[in-house]
Amino acid sequence: MIRLLIQSTLCLLVLTVLSGIVYPLAVTGIAAIAFPHQAHGSLIERGGQIVGSELIGQPFSDPGHFWGRPSATTPTPYNGESSGGSNLGPLSPDLAKQVKDRVAALQSADPPAAEPPPVDLVTASGSGLDPDISPAAAEYQVPRVAKARHMEEDDISKLVKAHTRPRTLGLLGEPRVNVLELNLALDARAR
């Protein structure tokens, strides 16, 4: 019986070291070598300063920038430490009120827009951290951004098209526009 207990304990220790230390270090090391940008958080640098990540949205509210999806994280928006959806169901009166308020805010910011805003501008993603919007959501905002920046709408639309990423591997997901990268390109153009 003692021999069996010693063997079991030894097996537990070996497997703990292999699966709890060796394997995670090996995978982390391989990722850092094979995919260094992604393994270090997909950080975006400008002028030697880290300005954000490709993977986490940021709050933009001034009319001269594109706005991302609403964030469901609390107490601050796009808080990676409290990632998660709002857990409000499609029949929730609270969700209906939030969406109605967001639609009203977008329509007051973009009065010439005749059509309703795309759904990704008025609903939060499951994580509450989504950095991307649909090309339709970006195009919806072009008149407001162009007016605020005193630029031609065609120039802003070309910038949106240049920053539109296709489906991953041609079939996964949907075309998308990273809001931070698009806004950084706008800011660089304005200089």
N, C-alpha and C positions, 0 to 999 in steps of 0.2 A: 504494500500500500504506500509506504513512504517513497519507494522507487518511482511509482506512478505519479505521485505528487511532485517529485523533483523534476521528472520529465515534462510534466504539464507546465510547471512554472518556467522551466528553461525554454520550452516551445513558445510560451506566451511572451517572454522577454525578447526572443529572437524575432518573432513576428512583429512585435511592437516596434523594435528598432528598424526592421526592414520597411514596414508599411507606414510607420509614423515619422521616421527621420530620413532614411536613405532614399525611399521612393519620392517623397515631396521635394527633397533637395535635388535629385536627379531631374525631375520634371521641370522644376524652376530653372535649373541651370541650362537645360536644353532650350527652354522657351526664351531665356535671356540671350542665348546665342543665335537661335533661329529667327526669333521675332523680337528684336530688342525694343523697337518702338512700342509695340503692343504690351510687352511684358513690363514696361515701365509706366503704364497708364495711358498710353496714346496722348501724351501731353503736347500741347501746341505752344511753341515759343515764338516771341516776336522781340527783336532787339535784345536777346539774352535774358528776357523775362518770361516766365511761364504765365500764360494768360488763361489757360483752361485745358480741358481735355476734350478730345473728339467724342468721348463716350458719355459725358454728363452735360446736360443743358445748363444754360445760364439765364438769369432773368434780364431781359431787355425791355424797357418800357418807353423809351423816347421815340418820337415819330420817325426819326432818321435812321432807325435800325429795324431790321426784321425781328418779329417776335416769335418765340418758339411755342411749343405746346405748353399748356398750363401744367404746373407742378402740383402734385398731391401731397408732397412732403411737408411736414410741419416741424418746428415752428417757422422755419425759413424755407423758401422755395429752392428746389434742386439740392436739397441736403442729402448727400450720399449716406449719411449715418442713419437716416430714417426712411430709406427707400421703401416704397410700397404704394399701392393704390389706395383710393379712398374707401373702398369696400361699399360704395353706394351702388345699389342695383339700378337697372334701367327704369324701374317704376318708382324710384325714390323721389319724393318731393324736393328733398335737399339738392339732389343732382339736377333735377329739372330747373330749379331756381339758379344754381350755379351756371348752368349752360345758358339760360336766358340772360343772366347778368353779363356773361362773357360775350354773347352775341351783341347785346346792346352796347357794350364797351367798344367792340370792334367796329360796329356800324357808326358809332359816334366819332371814332378815330378815322374812319374811311367813308365819309358821307357819300362820295360819288359811286361807291360800289352798289350795283343794282341787285346782285345776287347775294344769297346768304353766305356767310363765311364757311369754308371747308370745316368738316367735323374735327379735324386734328387741331384746329385753332381754339376750339371751345371745350374739348374733353382732354383730361389727363391720361397719360399712358399707364400701364399696369405698374411700372416702377416709379412713376412720378419724376423721372430723371431724363426723359427722352431728349436727345440733342438734335434730332432731325424733325423736319416737317415735310409734307408732301410738296411736289412742285406746284400743285394747285394752290396750296396755302401760301407759298412764296409769291406766286403770281398775283394772288388776291391783294397782297400788301404792296405791290410795286407802285401803284399811284401815290399812296401815302408817303413812301420812302422817297420817291422821286420829287414830290412836292417839297418835303422837308429839307432835302439836300439840294434843291434847285438844279436837278439833273433831268435829262430826257428819260421818259419811261422805257424807250427802246434800249438805252444803255444799261439800265437796271435789269431789264429782262434778259439781256445777253449775259450779264453777270450771273443771274439765277441759272440760266441754262449751262453756263460754264461750270457751276458748282453743283449741278445735279448729278448724283451718282446713280448708275443703273442698278438693276437687280443684281444681287450677289450671284456670281457664276451664271448669270443670264436667266435664272429661274427662281432664286430664293428671295423672298421679301418683295418690296415695292421700290420704285425709284424714290429717292429722298434727297433732301438738301440739308446739310449741316449748318445750322443757324449761326454758330460761332464763326465758322470759317467764312461764311458769306458776309457777315458783318465786318470781319477783319479785312476782307477784300474791299468792301465798301470804304472802310476807313483809310486803307492804303491808297485807294484811288482818289480820295478827297485831298490828300496831302499835296 
